[in-house]
Amino acid sequence: MTHIGAIFRPQLPPERLRTIARLADSSGLDELWLWEDCFREAGVSAAAAALAWTERVRVGVGLLPVPLRNVALTAMEAATLHRMFPGRVILGVGHGVQGWMGQVGARAESPLTLLGEYTLALRGLLNGERITTEGRYVKLDDVALDWPPEGGAEVLVGGVGPRTLRLSGEVADGTVLNEVFSPDGVREARRIIEEGRAAAGRDAERPHKVVVYLFAATGPDASARLQRELSATGLTDVPGLGVAGDAARVAETVQRFADAGADTVVLLPTADEPDPEGFVRFAGDDVRALVK
């Protein structure tokens, strides 16, 4: 079954998260996703609040920028969430926007090396391993969590370029693809990810999850808002991005992404969405009912 999510954009003030999280929980929405964007809202604290306010909906964070966080701290925070809210936490890590990383003095000379070392260490810690490693960036000396998640926990990696997608296949449990991917782009990303899995000898492991963000707009001015969003992000020349229309139209587009290899499609409202609460209800009640 294809999972349906919606994104709480961090351009909204944090105090609006409570109402939206509860709407997501009471609707049919499978997942509510949060962003850790500099310099807006922190991902782990927002996720903890959203999980505490809800009972059912899974909460994803996409993405935690690894240059900002010592891997042991991320493991401690992730494990705490998984222990308190078992089965409801989804965490993704990524390079971070390089300009933002430079602003805070955390930009790595080799983001790919950092992400690989970090993901392997984070997965190991969350799976209860005791880690000693002396990498280029990640250095741990006999580190283990006292309270790892029972049964371990998955770690997703966010990526756009082929080298990061291949790395995700090699070291992660899933991949987050942002809104620049069309259905054809998802197919190609899947191919590269599977190449990475094969190279790392991970073919026989459980399937690699793929999460895709999809710009979506509904209402009388939906097409205009979607075009403004694509124009603002420089994506007007990429065919197959975004969808504007009613629930049937959105569900049809979601299915195209699912057919291309997406396990979860997360609907991303436009920055000028006039009714964020209504968007969550639309995604969780109307679209969810039409997607199998």
Contacts in CASP RR format, 6 or more apart in sequence:
PFRMAT RR
TARGET T0000
AUTHOR 0000-0000-0000
METHOD contacts of the structure
MODEL  1
MTHIGAIFRPQLPPERLRTIARLADSSGLDELWLWEDCFREAGVSAAAAA
LAWTERVRVGVGLLPVPLRNVALTAMEAATLHRMFPGRVILGVGHGVQGW
MGQVGARAESPLTLLGEYTLALRGLLNGERITTEGRYVKLDDVALDWPPE
GGAEVLVGGVGPRTLRLSGEVADGTVLNEVFSPDGVREARRIIEEGRAAA
GRDAERPHKVVVYLFAATGPDASARLQRELSATGLTDVPGLGVAGDAARV
AETVQRFADAGADTVVLLPTADEPDPEGFVRFAGDDVRALVK
1 292 0 8 1.000
2 254 0 8 1.000
2 255 0 8 1.000
2 258 0 8 1.000
2 262 0 8 1.000
2 263 0 8 1.000
2 264 0 8 1.000
2 265 0 8 1.000
2 291 0 8 1.000
2 292 0 8 1.000
3 30 0 8 1.000
3 31 0 8 1.000
3 263 0 8 1.000
3 264 0 8 1.000
3 265 0 8 1.000
4 28 0 8 1.000
4 29 0 8 1.000
4 30 0 8 1.000
4 31 0 8 1.000
4 254 0 8 1.000
4 264 0 8 1.000
4 265 0 8 1.000
4 266 0 8 1.000
4 267 0 8 1.000
4 283 0 8 1.000
4 284 0 8 1.000
4 287 0 8 1.000
4 288 0 8 1.000
4 291 0 8 1.000
5 29 0 8 1.000
5 30 0 8 1.000
5 31 0 8 1.000
5 32 0 8 1.000
5 33 0 8 1.000
5 264 0 8 1.000
5 265 0 8 1.000
5 266 0 8 1.000
5 267 0 8 1.000
5 283 0 8 1.000
5 284 0 8 1.000
6 24 0 8 1.000
6 29 0 8 1.000
6 31 0 8 1.000
6 32 0 8 1.000
6 33 0 8 1.000
6 266 0 8 1.000
6 267 0 8 1.000
6 268 0 8 1.000
6 269 0 8 1.000
6 279 0 8 1.000
6 280 0 8 1.000
6 283 0 8 1.000
6 284 0 8 1.000
7 32 0 8 1.000
7 33 0 8 1.000
7 34 0 8 1.000
7 35 0 8 1.000
7 213 0 8 1.000
7 266 0 8 1.000
7 267 0 8 1.000
7 268 0 8 1.000
7 269 0 8 1.000
8 16 0 8 1.000
8 17 0 8 1.000
8 20 0 8 1.000
8 21 0 8 1.000
8 32 0 8 1.000
8 33 0 8 1.000
8 34 0 8 1.000
8 35 0 8 1.000
8 46 0 8 1.000
8 50 0 8 1.000
8 276 0 8 1.000
9 35 0 8 1.000
9 268 0 8 1.000
9 269 0 8 1.000
9 271 0 8 1.000
9 273 0 8 1.000
9 276 0 8 1.000
10 34 0 8 1.000
10 35 0 8 1.000
10 36 0 8 1.000
10 37 0 8 1.000
10 40 0 8 1.000
10 41 0 8 1.000
11 40 0 8 1.000
11 271 0 8 1.000
12 20 0 8 1.000
12 276 0 8 1.000
14 41 0 8 1.000
14 46 0 8 1.000
16 276 0 8 1.000
17 34 0 8 1.000
17 46 0 8 1.000
17 49 0 8 1.000
17 50 0 8 1.000
18 49 0 8 1.000
18 53 0 8 1.000
19 277 0 8 1.000
20 32 0 8 1.000
20 276 0 8 1.000
20 277 0 8 1.000
20 280 0 8 1.000
21 32 0 8 1.000
21 49 0 8 1.000
21 50 0 8 1.000
21 53 0 8 1.000
21 54 0 8 1.000
21 57 0 8 1.000
21 59 0 8 1.000
22 53 0 8 1.000
22 54 0 8 1.000
23 277 0 8 1.000
23 278 0 8 1.000
23 280 0 8 1.000
23 281 0 8 1.000
24 32 0 8 1.000
24 54 0 8 1.000
24 57 0 8 1.000
24 280 0 8 1.000
24 284 0 8 1.000
25 53 0 8 1.000
25 54 0 8 1.000
25 55 0 8 1.000
25 56 0 8 1.000
25 57 0 8 1.000
27 280 0 8 1.000
27 281 0 8 1.000
27 283 0 8 1.000
27 284 0 8 1.000
27 285 0 8 1.000
27 288 0 8 1.000
28 284 0 8 1.000
28 285 0 8 1.000
28 288 0 8 1.000
28 289 0 8 1.000
29 57 0 8 1.000
29 280 0 8 1.000
29 283 0 8 1.000
29 284 0 8 1.000
29 288 0 8 1.000
30 57 0 8 1.000
30 58 0 8 1.000
30 264 0 8 1.000
30 288 0 8 1.000
31 57 0 8 1.000
31 58 0 8 1.000
31 59 0 8 1.000
31 60 0 8 1.000
31 90 0 8 1.000
31 264 0 8 1.000
31 266 0 8 1.000
32 50 0 8 1.000
32 54 0 8 1.000
32 57 0 8 1.000
32 58 0 8 1.000
32 59 0 8 1.000
32 60 0 8 1.000
32 280 0 8 1.000
33 59 0 8 1.000
33 60 0 8 1.000
33 61 0 8 1.000
33 62 0 8 1.000
33 90 0 8 1.000
33 213 0 8 1.000
33 266 0 8 1.000
34 41 0 8 1.000
34 43 0 8 1.000
34 46 0 8 1.000
34 47 0 8 1.000
34 50 0 8 1.000
34 59 0 8 1.000
34 60 0 8 1.000
34 61 0 8 1.000
34 62 0 8 1.000
35 41 0 8 1.000
35 43 0 8 1.000
35 61 0 8 1.000
35 62 0 8 1.000
35 63 0 8 1.000
36 42 0 8 1.000
36 43 0 8 1.000
36 44 0 8 1.000
36 61 0 8 1.000
36 62 0 8 1.000
36 63 0 8 1.000
36 64 0 8 1.000
36 65 0 8 1.000
37 97 0 8 1.000
38 65 0 8 1.000
38 97 0 8 1.000
38 100 0 8 1.000
38 103 0 8 1.000
38 104 0 8 1.000
39 100 0 8 1.000
43 61 0 8 1.000
43 64 0 8 1.000
44 61 0 8 1.000
44 64 0 8 1.000
44 77 0 8 1.000
44 78 0 8 1.000
44 81 0 8 1.000
46 61 0 8 1.000
47 59 0 8 1.000
47 60 0 8 1.000
47 61 0 8 1.000
47 81 0 8 1.000
47 89 0 8 1.000
48 81 0 8 1.000
50 59 0 8 1.000
51 59 0 8 1.000
51 81 0 8 1.000
51 84 0 8 1.000
51 85 0 8 1.000
51 88 0 8 1.000
51 89 0 8 1.000
56 88 0 8 1.000
57 88 0 8 1.000
58 87 0 8 1.000
58 88 0 8 1.000
58 89 0 8 1.000
58 90 0 8 1.000
59 85 0 8 1.000
59 88 0 8 1.000
59 89 0 8 1.000
59 90 0 8 1.000
60 89 0 8 1.000
60 90 0 8 1.000
60 91 0 8 1.000
60 92 0 8 1.000
61 90 0 8 1.000
61 91 0 8 1.000
61 92 0 8 1.000
62 91 0 8 1.000
62 92 0 8 1.000
62 156 0 8 1.000
62 158 0 8 1.000
62 176 0 8 1.000
63 92 0 8 1.000
63 93 0 8 1.000
63 94 0 8 1.000
63 96 0 8 1.000
63 158 0 8 1.000
63 176 0 8 1.000
64 74 0 8 1.000
64 91 0 8 1.000
64 92 0 8 1.000
64 93 0 8 1.000
64 94 0 8 1.000
65 93 0 8 1.000
65 94 0 8 1.000
65 95 0 8 1.000
65 96 0 8 1.000
65 97 0 8 1.000
65 100 0 8 1.000
65 101 0 8 1.000
66 74 0 8 1.000
66 93 0 8 1.000
66 94 0 8 1.000
66 95 0 8 1.000
66 96 0 8 1.000
66 114 0 8 1.000
66 115 0 8 1.000
66 118 0 8 1.000
67 95 0 8 1.000
67 96 0 8 1.000
67 101 0 8 1.000
67 106 0 8 1.000
67 107 0 8 1.000
67 108 0 8 1.000
67 111 0 8 1.000
67 114 0 8 1.000
68 96 0 8 1.000
68 101 0 8 1.000
68 104 0 8 1.000
68 106 0 8 1.000
71 118 0 8 1.000
71 121 0 8 1.000
71 122 0 8 1.000
71 125 0 8 1.000
71 138 0 8 1.000
71 140 0 8 1.000
72 125 0 8 1.000
72 140 0 8 1.000
72 143 0 8 1.000
74 93 0 8 1.000
74 122 0 8 1.000
75 121 0 8 1.000
75 122 0 8 1.000
75 125 0 8 1.000
75 126 0 8 1.000
75 145 0 8 1.000
76 145 0 8 1.000
78 89 0 8 1.000
78 91 0 8 1.000
78 122 0 8 1.000
78 126 0 8 1.000
78 149 0 8 1.000
78 153 0 8 1.000
79 125 0 8 1.000
79 126 0 8 1.000
79 145 0 8 1.000
79 147 0 8 1.000
79 148 0 8 1.000
79 149 0 8 1.000
79 153 0 8 1.000
80 147 0 8 1.000
81 89 0 8 1.000
81 91 0 8 1.000
82 89 0 8 1.000
82 126 0 8 1.000
82 149 0 8 1.000
82 152 0 8 1.000
82 153 0 8 1.000
83 147 0 8 1.000
83 149 0 8 1.000
83 150 0 8 1.000
86 149 0 8 1.000
86 150 0 8 1.000
89 153 0 8 1.000
90 154 0 8 1.000
90 156 0 8 1.000
90 211 0 8 1.000
91 153 0 8 1.000
91 155 0 8 1.000
91 156 0 8 1.000
92 155 0 8 1.000
92 156 0 8 1.000
92 157 0 8 1.000
92 158 0 8 1.000
92 176 0 8 1.000
93 115 0 8 1.000
93 118 0 8 1.000
93 119 0 8 1.000
93 122 0 8 1.000
93 155 0 8 1.000
93 156 0 8 1.000
93 157 0 8 1.000
93 158 0 8 1.000
94 115 0 8 1.000
94 157 0 8 1.000
94 158 0 8 1.000
94 159 0 8 1.000
95 101 0 8 1.000
95 111 0 8 1.000
95 112 0 8 1.000
95 114 0 8 1.000
95 115 0 8 1.000
95 159 0 8 1.000
95 164 0 8 1.000
96 111 0 8 1.000
98 107 0 8 1.000
98 111 0 8 1.000
99 107 0 8 1.000
101 107 0 8 1.000
101 108 0 8 1.000
108 114 0 8 1.000
108 137 0 8 1.000
110 136 0 8 1.000
110 137 0 8 1.000
112 163 0 8 1.000
112 164 0 8 1.000
112 167 0 8 1.000
113 136 0 8 1.000
113 137 0 8 1.000
114 136 0 8 1.000
114 137 0 8 1.000
114 138 0 8 1.000
115 157 0 8 1.000
115 164 0 8 1.000
115 167 0 8 1.000
116 167 0 8 1.000
116 171 0 8 1.000
117 133 0 8 1.000
117 135 0 8 1.000
117 136 0 8 1.000
117 137 0 8 1.000
117 138 0 8 1.000
118 137 0 8 1.000
118 138 0 8 1.000
119 155 0 8 1.000
119 157 0 8 1.000
119 167 0 8 1.000
119 171 0 8 1.000
119 172 0 8 1.000
120 171 0 8 1.000
121 131 0 8 1.000
121 133 0 8 1.000
121 138 0 8 1.000
121 140 0 8 1.000
122 155 0 8 1.000
123 155 0 8 1.000
123 171 0 8 1.000
123 172 0 8 1.000
123 173 0 8 1.000
124 131 0 8 1.000
125 131 0 8 1.000
125 143 0 8 1.000
125 144 0 8 1.000
125 145 0 8 1.000
125 148 0 8 1.000
126 145 0 8 1.000
126 148 0 8 1.000
126 149 0 8 1.000
126 152 0 8 1.000
126 153 0 8 1.000
126 155 0 8 1.000
127 148 0 8 1.000
127 151 0 8 1.000
127 152 0 8 1.000
127 153 0 8 1.000
128 144 0 8 1.000
128 145 0 8 1.000
128 148 0 8 1.000
128 152 0 8 1.000
129 144 0 8 1.000
130 142 0 8 1.000
130 143 0 8 1.000
130 144 0 8 1.000
131 140 0 8 1.000
131 142 0 8 1.000
131 143 0 8 1.000
131 144 0 8 1.000
132 140 0 8 1.000
132 141 0 8 1.000
132 142 0 8 1.000
132 143 0 8 1.000
133 139 0 8 1.000
133 140 0 8 1.000
154 173 0 8 1.000
154 174 0 8 1.000
154 209 0 8 1.000
155 172 0 8 1.000
155 173 0 8 1.000
155 174 0 8 1.000
156 168 0 8 1.000
156 172 0 8 1.000
156 173 0 8 1.000
156 174 0 8 1.000
156 175 0 8 1.000
156 176 0 8 1.000
156 209 0 8 1.000
156 211 0 8 1.000
157 164 0 8 1.000
157 167 0 8 1.000
157 168 0 8 1.000
157 169 0 8 1.000
157 171 0 8 1.000
157 172 0 8 1.000
157 174 0 8 1.000
157 175 0 8 1.000
157 176 0 8 1.000
158 164 0 8 1.000
158 168 0 8 1.000
158 175 0 8 1.000
158 176 0 8 1.000
158 177 0 8 1.000
158 178 0 8 1.000
159 165 0 8 1.000
159 168 0 8 1.000
159 175 0 8 1.000
159 176 0 8 1.000
159 177 0 8 1.000
159 178 0 8 1.000
160 177 0 8 1.000
160 178 0 8 1.000
160 180 0 8 1.000
162 192 0 8 1.000
165 175 0 8 1.000
165 189 0 8 1.000
165 192 0 8 1.000
165 193 0 8 1.000
166 192 0 8 1.000
166 193 0 8 1.000
166 195 0 8 1.000
166 196 0 8 1.000
166 199 0 8 1.000
167 196 0 8 1.000
168 174 0 8 1.000
168 175 0 8 1.000
168 193 0 8 1.000
168 208 0 8 1.000
169 175 0 8 1.000
169 193 0 8 1.000
169 194 0 8 1.000
169 195 0 8 1.000
169 196 0 8 1.000
169 197 0 8 1.000
169 200 0 8 1.000
169 202 0 8 1.000
169 208 0 8 1.000
170 196 0 8 1.000
170 197 0 8 1.000
170 199 0 8 1.000
170 200 0 8 1.000
170 202 0 8 1.000
171 200 0 8 1.000
172 208 0 8 1.000
173 206 0 8 1.000
173 208 0 8 1.000
173 209 0 8 1.000
174 193 0 8 1.000
174 208 0 8 1.000
174 209 0 8 1.000
174 210 0 8 1.000
174 211 0 8 1.000
175 189 0 8 1.000
175 193 0 8 1.000
175 208 0 8 1.000
175 209 0 8 1.000
175 210 0 8 1.000
175 211 0 8 1.000
176 211 0 8 1.000
176 213 0 8 1.000
177 186 0 8 1.000
177 189 0 8 1.000
177 210 0 8 1.000
177 211 0 8 1.000
177 212 0 8 1.000
177 213 0 8 1.000
177 262 0 8 1.000
178 213 0 8 1.000
179 213 0 8 1.000
179 214 0 8 1.000
179 215 0 8 1.000
179 233 0 8 1.000
179 235 0 8 1.000
179 241 0 8 1.000
179 242 0 8 1.000
179 268 0 8 1.000
180 235 0 8 1.000
180 238 0 8 1.000
180 241 0 8 1.000
181 189 0 8 1.000
181 212 0 8 1.000
181 213 0 8 1.000
181 241 0 8 1.000
182 238 0 8 1.000
182 239 0 8 1.000
182 240 0 8 1.000
182 241 0 8 1.000
183 240 0 8 1.000
183 256 0 8 1.000
183 257 0 8 1.000
183 259 0 8 1.000
183 260 0 8 1.000
184 240 0 8 1.000
184 260 0 8 1.000
185 260 0 8 1.000
186 210 0 8 1.000
186 212 0 8 1.000
186 257 0 8 1.000
186 260 0 8 1.000
186 261 0 8 1.000
186 262 0 8 1.000
187 260 0 8 1.000
187 261 0 8 1.000
189 210 0 8 1.000
190 210 0 8 1.000
190 260 0 8 1.000
190 261 0 8 1.000
193 208 0 8 1.000
193 210 0 8 1.000
194 208 0 8 1.000
196 202 0 8 1.000
197 203 0 8 1.000
197 205 0 8 1.000
197 208 0 8 1.000
207 263 0 8 1.000
209 263 0 8 1.000
209 264 0 8 1.000
210 261 0 8 1.000
210 262 0 8 1.000
210 263 0 8 1.000
210 264 0 8 1.000
211 262 0 8 1.000
211 263 0 8 1.000
211 264 0 8 1.000
211 265 0 8 1.000
211 266 0 8 1.000
212 257 0 8 1.000
212 262 0 8 1.000
212 264 0 8 1.000
212 265 0 8 1.000
212 266 0 8 1.000
213 266 0 8 1.000
213 268 0 8 1.000
214 242 0 8 1.000
214 243 0 8 1.000
214 253 0 8 1.000
214 254 0 8 1.000
214 257 0 8 1.000
214 265 0 8 1.000
214 266 0 8 1.000
214 267 0 8 1.000
214 268 0 8 1.000
215 226 0 8 1.000
215 229 0 8 1.000
215 230 0 8 1.000
215 241 0 8 1.000
215 242 0 8 1.000
215 243 0 8 1.000
215 268 0 8 1.000
215 270 0 8 1.000
216 226 0 8 1.000
216 242 0 8 1.000
216 243 0 8 1.000
216 244 0 8 1.000
216 250 0 8 1.000
216 253 0 8 1.000
216 267 0 8 1.000
216 268 0 8 1.000
216 269 0 8 1.000
216 279 0 8 1.000
216 283 0 8 1.000
217 223 0 8 1.000
217 225 0 8 1.000
217 226 0 8 1.000
217 229 0 8 1.000
217 243 0 8 1.000
217 244 0 8 1.000
217 245 0 8 1.000
217 269 0 8 1.000
217 270 0 8 1.000
217 273 0 8 1.000
218 244 0 8 1.000
218 245 0 8 1.000
218 246 0 8 1.000
218 247 0 8 1.000
218 250 0 8 1.000
218 279 0 8 1.000
218 282 0 8 1.000
219 245 0 8 1.000
219 246 0 8 1.000
222 244 0 8 1.000
222 245 0 8 1.000
223 244 0 8 1.000
223 245 0 8 1.000
225 244 0 8 1.000
225 270 0 8 1.000
225 272 0 8 1.000
225 273 0 8 1.000
226 242 0 8 1.000
226 243 0 8 1.000
226 244 0 8 1.000
226 270 0 8 1.000
227 236 0 8 1.000
228 270 0 8 1.000
228 272 0 8 1.000
229 270 0 8 1.000
229 271 0 8 1.000
229 272 0 8 1.000
230 236 0 8 1.000
230 241 0 8 1.000
230 242 0 8 1.000
232 271 0 8 1.000
235 241 0 8 1.000
242 253 0 8 1.000
243 249 0 8 1.000
243 250 0 8 1.000
243 253 0 8 1.000
246 286 0 8 1.000
247 282 0 8 1.000
247 286 0 8 1.000
247 287 0 8 1.000
247 289 0 8 1.000
247 290 0 8 1.000
248 290 0 8 1.000
250 267 0 8 1.000
250 287 0 8 1.000
251 287 0 8 1.000
251 290 0 8 1.000
251 291 0 8 1.000
254 265 0 8 1.000
254 267 0 8 1.000
254 287 0 8 1.000
254 291 0 8 1.000
255 291 0 8 1.000
257 265 0 8 1.000
258 265 0 8 1.000
258 291 0 8 1.000
265 291 0 8 1.000
267 279 0 8 1.000
267 283 0 8 1.000
267 287 0 8 1.000
269 276 0 8 1.000
269 279 0 8 1.000
273 279 0 8 1.000
END
